Amino acid sequence: RMDLLEDRKILPGLFFSLVRALFSSRRKTIRNTLSAFVSSVIIKSKPLDTVAAVLRNTGISGDRRPETLNIDEFAALAAVLEDLVNCG
């Protein structure tokens, strides 16, 4: 069953590509798939440092699997990643 958001939120631009990337590898942790996403799409150098910072800023454990995240957590990850891209 899919619940619709009552108040439509504006999602970060990276939201859908991030969700797609996190679900692309079955049975992987968020840390592993996020690292691959960051290194291939966003930041080429030191992806593990970037991923650690993103997870720390969002308060999300890298040991979780993507299917355990809710929409707000995906949005928070995407927002922090966008901030990194926009601020350098």
N, C-alpha and C positions, 0 to 999 in steps of 0.2 A: 504494500500500500504506500502511496506517495502522498505526503501532506504538503499542501501548498502554503507558502509563506503568506501570512496575513498582511503584513506591510511589506510591499515589494522593496527590497534593498537594492542599491546599486552595487553590483559586484565588481571587484577589481578586474582590470583587463586580462590579467594572467589567469584568472580563475578557471576557465574551462580547459585551457591547455595544461594547467597544473593538475586538475582532477584527472584528465585523460592520461597524463604521464604517470601519476601515482597508481592508477589502476592498470597500467600496461604490463606490469610484471607481477604475476600471481605469487602470493605467499612471501612477498618481500616486505621488509619494514619500511617505514616512512623515511628513515635516515638513508637507506640504500637507494630508493627510487628518487628521492629528492636530490641526492648527490648527483645522480645521472642527469636529472633534469637541469640542475644548475650548471653543470659543466658543459652540457651540449647546447643549451638554449640561452643562458643568461651570462654567466661569469666563467671565463675559461680558467683562471688561475685560482688555486686554493679552494676548490669546491667544498671540501670537508669543513674548512674553517667557516665558510659562508653558511653551510647547512647548520652547523653547531650554533651560530649566531641567530639564525632564523628560528630554530627550535627553542632556543633560550628566550628570545623576544616574545614568542607566542605562548610559551609555557607548555608546549606539546612534547611528549616523550617521543624520541626517535625510534624507540623499540615497538611502538604501536604499529598496527597495520592500517592501510588507508580505509578499509571498510569500517573501522571503529570511529572515524572522524565524523562530526556533524557539519552541516553547511557553514556554520559560523567559524569553525576551526579551519576549514578549507579557505574561507574568505580571509581569515587572519593570516594564514601562510602566504596567500597570493598578495595581500596588501604589503606585508613586510618585504617580500621579494621585489615588488614594484618599487618600493622606497629605495631599495638597494640599487636597482637599475637606474632610477631617476637621479639619485644622489651620487652615484658612482661608486 
